[in-house]
Amino acid sequence: MSQEKSPRNLYQAWTDVKSRRTPKGEFQFLVQGLGREGEQMPSSAQTEADQSLACGRLLDLGIVAGEVLVVQLRAAWSEPIYIEVQGAQFALRRTEAECIFGRDLSDLSTATEERK
């Protein structure tokens, strides 16, 4: 039986799912919070001001705790990361994706199926 993973940032989830080459080309990510994980800054943010700007933009886009994002796997490199929020599509920079913490819902559905 697998255990639920602790929240991680969207960029980490995106790279993990992309490496598994999901045939559907997308996954769902449940947002549990924005900002830092403890006191750790996103690796690509140069300053705290960079992170504040990135996280502020996410709030403007409607990305808040409890929101489910549909994340596309179509970027060839590490950026941009394409997401859909409430029917609107956006492209995120890595710094912004590292500010979004939550869970990959495909991980949770896999765990549920294993329990059955």
N, C-alpha and C positions, 0 to 999 in steps of 0.2 A: 504494500500500500504506500503510495507516495504522499509526502507531506506538502502542504501549501508553502510556496516560497514567500519570503518576506518581500515587501514592496521594493521595486527597483525602478530605475528611471527608464523613460520611453526609449532613449537611444540604446541602452543595453538590451532591452527586449527586442527592438528592431533588428539589431545585429545578430542576436541569437536566432530569431525566427528566420531571418534571411539566410543564415548559414544552413538551416535545415531544408531550405528550398521548398517551402510550403506550396503545394500545387495551386491553391486558390489564389495566391498572389496578394493576400491581405490577411490581417488578423485584427481582433478587437482588443482594446486596452482600456481597462477601468481606471480612471483617474482617482487617486486617493489623496493627492495633495500636490502643491507646487512649492518650489523653493529648494532648500538644501536638505541633504540627507545628513542629519546631525549637524555638524559644522563643516562638512566637506563641500568644497566648491566643485561645480562641474569642471572637468579637466580642461575643457576648451575655453572656459571663461577666463579672461585675462585679469579682470578686476571685479570687485563686488558690485561696482556700478554696471558692468556688463551684464551680470546676472540679474540685477534689479530691472534693467531695461527688458531683458528677455522675459522674465516672469511677468512683468507688467503687460507686455504685448499679449501673453497667453490669456490673461484675464480679459483683455479687450476682445479677444476672439471667442470668448465664452467657454474657455477651458477651465472648469472648476471641479472640485471634488465631487464624485458621484457621476460625472459625465463619462459616457462610453465613446471612445474614439475608434474609428475604422482607419487602420493604418495600412497604406499601400506599400508594396514591396517593389515598386518599379524603378527607383533610383539606381543607376548603375554603380555609383560610388557611395560615399558616406553622406552626401548631401544632395539635394534637400530631401527631407522626409515628408512625404505627402500624407495628409490626414483628412478625414471628414468628420466634422462636428456639427450636429444638428442639421444635416443636409448640405452644409457649406464645405467647400474644399479649400485647404490651405497648404502651403509649403513651409516647413519649419527648418530653421538652422539647427545644427548640432547643439549649440549652446542652449537653445530653447527646448529642444527635446530632452536635454539633461536636467531641465528644471521640473519635468513632469514625472511624478512618482505614482506608481500603482501596480497593477497586475495584468499580465497577459491572460485574457479570458480563455484562450485555447488551452493554456496550462491547466486551468481549473476544470474545464470540460473533460480533458484527458484524465485527470485525477478522479473525477466523478465516474467516468466510464470504467476505470480500473477497479473501483470499489464495488461495482455491480456484479 
